[in-house]
Amino acid sequence: MSASPPQTPRHVALIPAAGIGLRVGGPLPKQYLALGTRSMLEWSVDALCAAPWIERVVVVVAPDDQRAAMLLHGRARVEVLARGGATRRDSVLAGLRSLMRRHDAHDWVLVHDAARPALDAAALERLRGAVSASRVGGLLALPVGDTVKRTAGDRRSVAATVDREGLWAAQTPQMFRLGLLLDALAAHADVTDEASAVERNGHAPLLVEGARSNFKVTSAEDVALMRLVLASRTGEAQPR
């Protein structure tokens, strides 16, 4: 009796949103800042929901956070999980463990930053197309174009110029097999992104060219620039 063929992998997305965004400033965590008619989090969620092949978007927030559930209420494919931890890794790991109750280890999970609200459909499709045949996965990223300097011990003066050949700046989503990513993050507590954990487990994620508009909002200046980027797409007037 021949073995049954493996099922077509499903695709789910995960947004860790338990942070407080101290570098941006303001009274709210940065994922809740208004960018036109929507919050930053809503923009990021909607960008993923625009892809019909993404079955579900899980947003992981802090246990006492009720704002996300109110903002995202009514979106049929969105789930808010109030089990976020102290770090990005902790929040993603909580989300992955929840997903494993309903999904297979070979299914795909796309982890996306709430602070990258300008993800476009073309970049998302490039990512899926590039990694669909991979046993591991990959991530959106951009080749480094600027000259890179390393600071001295005083953190102010230049110690060396770094060869930028072969350097890429990581973006999100980062798309990996669910079971593989869960094992990697469980084994490595000090990583700053999912690809780092996967690399430490001996795998080589694929690099897929992203887009400059898919930058991460980390400062007040980034907020102003992101408002312009999103306004150019929608035609919405932005507050001054």
C-alpha positions as CSV (number, residue, x, y, z in Angstrom):
1,M,0.0,0.0,0.0
2,S,1.6,3.3,-1.1
3,A,1.9,6.2,1.3
4,S,-0.5,9.1,0.9
5,P,1.1,12.2,-0.7
6,P,1.8,15.1,1.7
7,Q,-0.9,17.7,1.9
8,T,-0.3,21.1,0.3
9,P,1.3,23.3,3.0
10,R,-1.0,26.0,4.4
11,H,0.2,29.6,5.0
12,V,-0.4,31.6,8.2
13,A,1.1,34.9,9.4
14,L,2.2,36.0,12.8
15,I,2.7,39.6,14.0
16,P,4.4,40.1,17.3
17,A,3.0,43.3,18.8
18,A,3.7,43.3,22.5
19,G,6.4,46.0,22.5
20,I,6.1,49.6,23.6
21,G,8.2,51.3,21.0
22,L,10.2,53.6,23.3
23,R,12.3,55.2,20.5
24,V,9.3,56.7,18.8
25,G,7.9,58.4,21.8
26,G,4.3,59.5,22.4
27,P,1.6,58.2,24.7
28,L,0.9,55.0,22.8
29,P,3.0,52.0,21.8
30,K,4.1,52.7,18.2
31,Q,2.0,49.9,16.7
32,Y,-1.1,52.0,17.6
33,L,0.0,55.3,16.2
34,A,-2.3,56.7,13.6
35,L,-1.1,56.7,10.0
36,G,-3.9,58.4,8.2
37,T,-7.2,56.6,8.8
38,R,-5.6,53.4,10.3
39,S,-3.2,52.5,13.0
40,M,0.2,51.2,12.1
41,L,-0.9,47.7,13.3
42,E,-4.0,47.8,11.1
43,W,-1.9,48.7,8.0
44,S,0.4,45.8,8.7
45,V,-2.4,43.3,9.3
46,D,-4.3,44.4,6.2
47,A,-1.2,44.1,4.0
48,L,-1.1,40.4,5.0
49,C,-4.8,39.8,4.7
50,A,-4.7,41.2,1.1
51,A,-3.0,37.9,0.1
52,P,-5.8,35.4,-0.3
53,W,-3.4,32.5,0.2
54,I,-2.7,33.5,3.8
55,E,-5.2,31.6,5.8
56,R,-5.0,33.4,9.1
57,V,-3.1,36.4,10.7
58,V,-2.3,36.0,14.4
59,V,-1.4,39.1,16.3
60,V,0.4,38.5,19.6
61,V,0.0,41.2,22.1
62,A,0.8,41.7,25.8
63,P,-1.6,39.9,28.3
64,D,-3.2,43.2,29.4
65,D,-3.5,44.7,26.0
66,Q,-7.1,45.1,24.9
67,R,-6.6,47.8,22.2
68,A,-5.6,45.4,19.4
69,A,-8.8,43.3,19.8
70,M,-10.9,46.5,19.5
71,L,-9.1,47.8,16.5
72,L,-9.1,44.5,14.6
73,H,-12.6,43.4,15.5
74,G,-14.6,42.2,12.5
75,R,-11.6,41.1,10.4
76,A,-12.6,37.5,9.6
77,R,-9.1,36.1,9.2
78,V,-7.5,37.9,12.1
79,E,-6.9,36.5,15.6
80,V,-5.5,38.3,18.6
81,L,-3.5,36.3,21.1
82,A,-2.8,38.0,24.4
83,R,0.3,35.9,25.3
84,G,3.1,38.3,24.3
85,G,6.3,38.2,26.2
86,A,9.2,40.5,27.2
87,T,11.0,40.1,23.9
88,R,10.1,39.6,20.3
89,R,11.4,36.0,20.4
90,D,9.1,35.3,23.4
91,S,6.1,36.7,21.6
92,V,6.8,34.8,18.4
93,L,7.4,31.6,20.3
94,A,4.0,31.9,22.1
95,G,2.3,32.4,18.7
96,L,4.0,29.4,17.2
97,R,3.1,27.2,20.0
98,S,-0.5,28.2,19.6
99,L,-0.4,27.6,15.9
100,M,1.0,24.1,16.3
101,R,-2.2,23.0,17.9
102,R,-4.0,23.6,14.6
103,H,-1.3,23.2,11.9
104,D,1.3,20.8,10.7
105,A,5.0,21.2,11.2
106,H,5.5,21.6,7.4
107,D,3.1,24.5,7.1
108,W,4.5,27.9,6.4
109,V,4.4,30.8,8.9
110,L,5.3,34.4,7.9
111,V,6.5,36.5,10.8
112,H,6.0,40.2,10.1
113,D,6.9,43.3,12.1
114,A,3.9,45.5,13.1
115,A,6.2,48.4,12.5
116,R,6.5,47.7,8.8
117,P,3.1,48.8,7.6
118,A,4.0,49.5,4.0
119,L,4.6,45.9,2.9
120,D,3.4,45.6,-0.7
121,A,1.8,42.7,-2.5
122,A,4.6,42.4,-5.0
123,A,7.3,41.8,-2.4
124,L,5.0,39.3,-0.6
125,E,4.5,37.4,-3.8
126,R,8.2,37.4,-4.5
127,L,8.8,35.8,-1.1
128,R,6.3,33.1,-1.5
129,G,7.5,32.3,-5.0
130,A,11.2,32.1,-4.0
131,V,10.8,29.9,-1.0
132,S,7.9,27.7,-1.9
133,A,10.2,24.8,-2.9
134,S,12.5,25.2,0.0
135,R,12.6,22.9,3.0
136,V,13.6,25.8,5.2
137,G,12.4,29.2,4.1
138,G,13.7,32.7,3.7
139,L,13.2,36.4,4.3
140,L,12.8,39.7,2.5
141,A,16.0,41.8,2.6
142,L,17.8,44.5,0.7
143,P,21.4,44.6,-0.4
144,V,23.3,47.3,1.6
145,G,24.0,50.3,-0.6
146,D,25.6,52.7,1.8
147,T,29.2,52.6,3.0
148,V,29.3,50.9,6.4
149,K,31.4,52.1,9.3
150,R,32.3,50.3,12.6
151,T,32.7,52.5,15.6
152,A,35.5,52.5,18.1
153,G,35.0,51.9,21.9
154,D,33.7,55.4,22.4
155,R,30.8,54.7,20.0
156,R,31.5,58.0,18.3
157,S,34.6,57.7,16.2
158,V,35.3,55.4,13.2
159,A,37.3,52.2,13.9
160,A,37.0,50.7,10.4
161,T,35.1,50.7,7.2
162,V,33.3,47.5,6.6
163,D,33.2,45.8,3.2
164,R,29.6,45.9,2.2
165,E,30.0,43.3,-0.5
166,G,27.5,40.5,0.3
167,L,25.8,42.4,3.1
168,W,22.0,42.5,3.2
169,A,19.7,44.4,5.6
170,A,17.0,42.0,6.9
171,Q,13.3,42.9,6.5
172,T,10.1,41.0,7.2
173,P,8.1,38.9,6.6
174,Q,10.4,36.1,7.3
175,M,8.8,32.8,6.1
176,F,9.8,29.4,7.5
177,R,8.4,26.0,8.1
178,L,6.4,26.1,11.3
179,G,8.0,23.2,13.1
180,L,11.5,24.2,12.0
181,L,11.1,27.8,13.3
182,L,9.5,26.6,16.5
183,D,12.5,24.3,17.3
184,A,15.0,27.0,16.4
185,L,13.4,29.8,18.6
186,A,13.0,27.4,21.5
187,A,16.7,26.6,21.3
188,H,18.0,30.2,21.1
189,A,16.7,32.8,23.4
190,D,19.0,35.7,22.5
191,V,18.2,36.2,18.8
192,T,16.7,39.4,17.4
193,D,15.0,37.9,14.4
194,E,13.7,34.5,13.2
195,A,16.3,34.0,10.6
196,S,19.1,34.2,13.2
197,A,17.6,31.3,15.1
198,V,17.2,29.2,12.0
199,E,20.8,30.0,11.0
200,R,22.1,28.9,14.5
201,N,20.3,25.5,13.9
202,G,22.5,25.0,10.9
203,H,20.2,26.1,8.1
204,A,20.7,28.7,5.3
205,P,17.6,30.9,4.7
206,L,17.1,32.3,1.3
207,L,17.4,36.1,0.7
208,V,14.6,37.6,-1.4
209,E,14.8,41.2,-2.5
210,G,12.3,43.3,-0.6
211,A,11.4,47.0,-1.2
212,R,12.7,50.3,0.3
213,S,9.2,51.3,1.3
214,N,9.1,48.3,3.6
215,F,11.3,50.0,6.2
216,K,10.8,49.6,9.9
217,V,9.4,52.5,11.9
218,T,11.7,53.2,14.8
219,S,11.8,57.0,15.2
220,A,9.6,60.0,15.0
221,E,11.2,60.8,11.6
222,D,10.2,57.4,10.4
223,V,6.6,58.0,11.4
224,A,6.5,61.1,9.3
225,L,8.1,59.4,6.3
226,M,5.8,56.4,6.6
227,R,2.7,58.6,6.6
228,L,3.9,60.1,3.3
229,V,4.5,56.6,1.8
230,L,1.1,55.3,2.7
231,A,-0.6,58.6,1.6
232,S,1.0,58.2,-1.8
233,R,-0.7,54.8,-2.1
234,T,-4.1,55.7,-1.0
235,G,-4.5,59.4,-1.7
236,E,-5.3,60.1,1.9
237,A,-4.5,63.6,3.2
238,Q,-2.1,63.3,6.2
239,P,-2.2,65.5,9.3
240,R,0.6,68.1,9.6
